[in-house]
Amino acid sequence: MKKYLLILVCLVYSYFAVAQESKFQQRLEVVTVSIQEGDDDSMMSAREDMGVFNIPIDGENHYYLSVGHLGIGDDIIQFNVDPLFELFIPIGDTLAESMDSLKELQSLFKGPKGGSIETEGCLAFAFPNENLEKVTVTYQKVLLTKMLAFSVEREGYVRSTHIPRSQINSLISSLKLYRKLHPKEI
């Protein structure tokens, strides 16, 4: 009898453990690309991740681009002192819209040096929020490196990060592969 009672308790417990819906936001990674700055052996090397992720809310998908942590300073010098807040850019509600948004960013590399676009984004901890502000994405070429600078201007100072062209291309290629592997996901 004890054996049957124990089995019944385990079944009821597992049913309630699985049947619960999470009331917390979930950040479902779609693709992630690591950005390595500096030598692998040096103490000064920094590693950041940028990626595309999905936050499903009430059954609807919302895709965001995370470009990582922003430095603080001016147009020339940036200090990376904020390891908590990330810059999130909404890029669409479907994978097709997300791909179009990333290709728009990629098209900046075909334009003149200093070309820029403005979009909306939010600087937040762990998850994007509704406090959207203007983000300027500028094409820069430093020596042989082509990159995009994502910057937010606040109270006289600039917060920005720089993403190399190779990382943007890698992110787009990874998203294309993800779409092929998950054709049913919209």
C-alpha positions as CSV (number, residue, x, y, z in Angstrom):
1,M,0.0,0.0,0.0
2,K,2.8,2.4,0.8
3,K,4.4,1.7,-2.6
4,Y,1.2,2.8,-4.4
5,L,0.7,5.8,-2.2
6,L,4.3,6.9,-2.9
7,I,3.8,6.4,-6.7
8,L,0.6,8.5,-6.5
9,V,2.3,11.3,-4.6
10,C,5.2,11.3,-7.1
11,L,2.8,11.5,-10.0
12,V,0.8,14.3,-8.5
13,Y,3.9,16.2,-7.6
14,S,5.4,15.9,-11.1
15,Y,2.0,17.0,-12.6
16,F,2.0,20.2,-10.7
17,A,5.7,20.9,-11.3
18,V,5.2,20.6,-15.1
19,A,1.8,22.3,-15.3
20,Q,3.1,25.6,-13.9
21,E,3.5,28.5,-16.3
22,S,6.4,30.9,-15.7
23,K,5.4,34.4,-14.8
24,F,8.9,35.6,-15.4
25,Q,10.2,36.8,-18.7
26,Q,12.3,34.3,-20.7
27,R,15.1,35.3,-22.9
28,L,15.3,32.6,-25.6
29,E,18.6,32.8,-27.4
30,V,18.3,32.4,-31.2
31,V,21.9,33.0,-32.2
32,T,24.9,34.4,-30.3
33,V,28.3,35.7,-31.6
34,S,31.3,36.3,-29.3
35,I,33.4,39.4,-29.8
36,Q,37.0,39.0,-28.7
37,E,39.1,42.1,-28.2
38,G,42.8,41.8,-27.5
39,D,45.0,38.8,-27.4
40,D,43.8,35.6,-25.9
41,D,46.8,35.4,-23.6
42,S,46.7,39.0,-22.3
43,M,45.0,40.1,-19.2
44,M,43.5,43.0,-21.0
45,S,41.4,40.9,-23.5
46,A,37.7,41.4,-23.2
47,R,35.0,39.1,-24.5
48,E,31.4,40.2,-25.2
49,D,28.5,38.5,-26.7
50,M,26.0,39.9,-29.1
51,G,23.1,38.1,-30.4
52,V,19.5,37.8,-31.4
53,F,17.0,36.5,-28.9
54,N,13.3,36.1,-28.6
55,I,11.0,37.1,-25.7
56,P,7.6,35.4,-26.2
57,I,4.8,37.5,-24.5
58,D,1.2,36.2,-24.6
59,G,2.1,33.8,-27.5
60,E,3.6,36.5,-29.7
61,N,7.3,36.5,-30.5
62,H,9.4,39.7,-30.0
63,Y,13.0,39.5,-31.4
64,Y,15.7,41.8,-30.1
65,L,19.3,42.4,-31.0
66,S,21.7,42.7,-28.0
67,V,24.9,44.5,-28.9
68,G,26.4,44.0,-25.5
69,H,27.6,46.4,-22.9
70,L,28.3,50.1,-23.7
71,G,31.2,52.2,-22.7
72,I,30.9,55.7,-21.3
73,G,32.8,58.8,-22.5
74,D,32.8,60.9,-25.6
75,D,33.2,60.4,-29.3
76,I,36.8,59.4,-29.0
77,I,37.4,57.8,-25.6
78,Q,35.2,55.2,-24.1
79,F,35.6,53.5,-20.7
80,N,33.9,50.1,-20.2
81,V,32.8,50.5,-16.6
82,D,29.2,49.2,-16.8
83,P,29.1,45.4,-16.9
84,L,25.4,45.2,-16.1
85,F,23.4,47.1,-18.6
86,E,23.1,46.0,-22.2
87,L,21.8,47.8,-25.3
88,F,18.7,46.1,-26.8
89,I,17.3,47.0,-30.2
90,P,13.9,45.6,-31.2
91,I,14.2,44.1,-34.7
92,G,10.8,42.6,-35.3
93,D,8.2,40.1,-34.4
94,T,9.2,37.4,-37.0
95,L,12.5,35.9,-38.1
96,A,11.9,37.5,-41.5
97,E,11.6,41.0,-40.0
98,S,14.6,40.3,-37.9
99,M,16.7,39.3,-40.9
100,D,15.5,42.5,-42.8
101,S,16.6,44.7,-39.8
102,L,20.0,43.1,-39.7
103,K,20.5,43.4,-43.4
104,E,19.6,47.1,-43.1
105,L,22.4,47.4,-40.6
106,Q,24.7,45.5,-42.9
107,S,23.9,47.8,-45.8
108,L,25.6,50.7,-43.9
109,F,28.9,49.1,-44.9
110,K,28.1,49.8,-48.6
111,G,27.6,53.5,-48.0
112,P,30.1,56.2,-47.3
113,K,32.3,56.3,-44.1
114,G,30.4,58.2,-41.4
115,G,27.0,57.2,-42.8
116,S,24.5,56.5,-40.1
117,I,20.9,55.6,-39.3
118,E,18.8,56.1,-36.2
119,T,16.7,53.5,-34.6
120,E,15.2,52.9,-31.2
121,G,16.6,50.8,-28.4
122,C,16.8,50.5,-24.7
123,L,19.7,50.3,-22.3
124,A,18.5,47.9,-19.6
125,F,19.6,45.2,-17.2
126,A,19.1,41.6,-18.5
127,F,15.8,42.2,-20.3
128,P,14.6,45.0,-22.7
129,N,11.9,47.3,-21.4
130,E,9.5,49.9,-22.8
131,N,11.9,52.9,-22.2
132,L,13.0,53.2,-25.8
133,E,15.4,56.0,-26.7
134,K,17.3,57.1,-29.9
135,V,20.2,54.9,-30.9
136,T,22.6,56.1,-33.6
137,V,24.3,53.4,-35.7
138,T,27.3,54.8,-37.6
139,Y,29.6,53.2,-40.1
140,Q,33.2,53.7,-39.1
141,K,36.5,52.7,-40.7
142,V,39.6,52.6,-38.5
143,L,42.7,51.6,-40.3
144,L,41.7,48.3,-41.9
145,T,38.8,47.6,-39.7
146,K,35.2,48.3,-40.8
147,M,32.7,48.5,-37.9
148,L,29.4,49.8,-36.7
149,A,29.3,52.1,-33.7
150,F,26.0,51.9,-31.7
151,S,25.7,55.0,-29.5
152,V,23.3,56.5,-27.1
153,E,23.7,60.2,-26.0
154,R,22.7,61.0,-22.5
155,E,23.2,64.3,-20.6
156,G,26.3,65.4,-22.5
157,Y,28.1,62.1,-22.6
158,V,28.1,59.3,-25.1
159,R,27.6,55.6,-24.4
160,S,28.7,53.4,-27.2
161,T,30.1,50.1,-28.4
162,H,31.7,49.1,-31.7
163,I,30.9,45.9,-33.6
164,P,33.2,44.7,-36.4
165,R,31.8,43.9,-39.8
166,S,32.9,40.3,-39.5
167,Q,30.7,39.9,-36.4
168,I,27.6,41.4,-38.1
169,N,28.1,39.1,-41.1
170,S,28.6,36.1,-38.8
171,L,25.4,37.0,-37.0
172,I,23.4,37.2,-40.2
173,S,24.8,33.9,-41.5
174,S,23.9,32.2,-38.2
175,L,20.4,33.6,-38.3
176,K,20.0,32.3,-41.9
177,L,21.1,28.8,-40.7
178,Y,18.7,29.0,-37.7
179,R,15.8,29.8,-40.1
180,K,16.7,26.8,-42.2
181,L,16.9,24.5,-39.2
182,H,13.6,25.8,-37.8
183,P,11.3,26.4,-40.8
184,K,8.1,26.2,-38.7
185,E,9.2,29.1,-36.5
186,I,7.8,32.4,-37.9
